[in-house]
């Protein structure tokens, strides 16, 4: 019961923090490199989030990632607790397939 109350409280805290985080401008270096358009050696631009069901549909990756990291910290889990990785998908493991073997 205490674990559920803690989880609900942590989730409520994160949800209340969403408006404050989404109101802030994305941080990063000025210029094209911050947008994934840098010169040699720049990391490829990651796609913007899709299928946002709780968060506003127009949020950018720079706004969504810190919120998701807050979920991870509050719940004590990693990204692959909710999201299927490419490695899991290739091995046939996913949310529909049930938990990964131990």
Steps between C-alpha positions, in 0.01 A plus 500: 500500500783740586674426169182581308449824693862600436467419128176695470652796681812495285292477182281791614812707569637429152166579336481830687851584377403459132361855453812653654733294281301551181490877555879522492689541175715202395857533619799445279765673300394769259527434131450199276685250720229519765246401238699208364630690197862530603803423289709185502456274799160639596254244626206437269186689592266284705135502397246702692273302734192336352197335658499731802185402688536690829746778420404778253541388139715803408777434756852469363753228578691747721185544710390136513830331590546674840142411593559135411824504699296630793263204461799265500643654816165512681412141415851355529491346153683535168361611164451143382251441783240679283668519159606207282860533382614394153688211660186383685292528183755295303491230769120495500474652846259783553205608704270268307740208545510536879799548728848420384642167622722523806 
